[in-house]
Amino acid sequence: MSKGKYYPKGPKPQKSGGGPQDMLRQLQQVQKQMEEAQEQLSEVEVEHSAGGGMVKVVVDGHQNIKSITIDPQVVDPEDVSMLEDLVLAAVTGALEESQKLASEKMGGLAGGLGLPPGFDLPGL
């Protein structure tokens, strides 16, 4: 048996992490994906209702309120606080749904960068 160095056949193992150019390329891909996701969010709307559909609020993916619809039957001059509560519930629900949608769209974009745990990019 001869002694010496052993050189395995096949491709050389890749270094983990890549170089600065690889990281820059990944960041550019994520930036493009973020722009696409932002555009999609501006086109998406969510609707939330309260009071059995008496108050409806429509919000886009950027948490901009697009419309509030109030059924005339719920307008009672003697009970304004009920209407206020319904509007507040519908707005809050619509904003929460919109934020959840945005989080789902944007949340996974940084996953492919191989960032260390706890290192977050703003807006992701």
N, C-alpha and C positions, 0 to 999 in steps of 0.2 A: 504494500500500500504506500503510495507516494504522499509526501506531505507537501502542503502548499496552500495557496488561497483558493477558496471555492467561489466561483462566479456562476450564480444561477442563470439559466437561460430564460429568455422572455423579456418583457418590457421592464424597465427600471421602475421602482416604486415612485409614485408622485409624492412630492413634499406637501405636507398639509399646509393650508393657509394661502398658498400662492404668493405671488409678488404684488407689488404696488399696482402694477398694470391690471392684474386680475381683479383686485379690489376696486379699482376705478371703473372697470368694465361692469362689475356687479352693481356698483352704486348707480351707474348710468342706466342700467336695466331697471333697477328699482325706481329711479326717478321717473322713467317713462311709464312704468306701471302705475305709479302714484298719480301721474297726470291723467292717465286713462281712467283710473278709478274715480278721481275727482270729477271728471267730465260725466261719468256715468251717474255719480251721486247727484249732480245738478239736474239730471233728467228724470230721476226717480222721485215719486211722491208717495207718502204714506198718509192714510186717513185714520183718525181715531174718533170715536163717538162716545158720548156720555148721556145718561138719562134715557137709555133705550133708543138712541139715535136722534134725540131731540136737539143735541148740540154736536156738530161735526167740525173737526179741524183737519185741514190738509197742510202737511209740512213736507218740504223737499229734503233731499239727502244732506243738505248743508244746514239743516235746522232753521230754515227760513219759513215762517208761516205764510202759506199761500192763500188760504181762505178760512173763514169761520162762518158756518151756516147755523142759524138758530131757528128752530121751528116756532112759528108764531104762537102755538098753543102753550109753550112753556113760558111765555112772557106774561108775568103776573105783576102788576105794579105794587101789589100788596106783599109780594115775596121776592124781592130783588136778590136777596142773599142766596136763594136757591139757584137762580140763574147764574150768579157769579160763581157759585160752587161748581155748577155743571161746566161752565166755560173753562174754569181753572183745571178741572179734571180732564177735559178733552185736550186742552193745550199741553198739559203735563204728559199725558199718555202719548200724544202724537210726537212730542219732542223725544221722549224715551225710545219710541220705536225707531225714529230717525237716527238717533245716536247709536242704537244697536246695529242698524243697517250699515252705518258708516264704519263702525268698529269692525264688522264682519268683512267689509270690502277692503279696508286699509290694514287690518291687523296682521295678516299673514305676509305682507310684503317684505318685511325685514328678515323673515325666517331663513331665506336662502343666502343671507350674507355671512352666516357663521359668526355672528357677533357674540362676544362673551356674555354670560348670564348677567342680567342687570344693566346692560348697556343698551339704552333705547335711543332711537332716533326721533326727534320731534315730529309730531304729526302722524306717527304710526301707532 
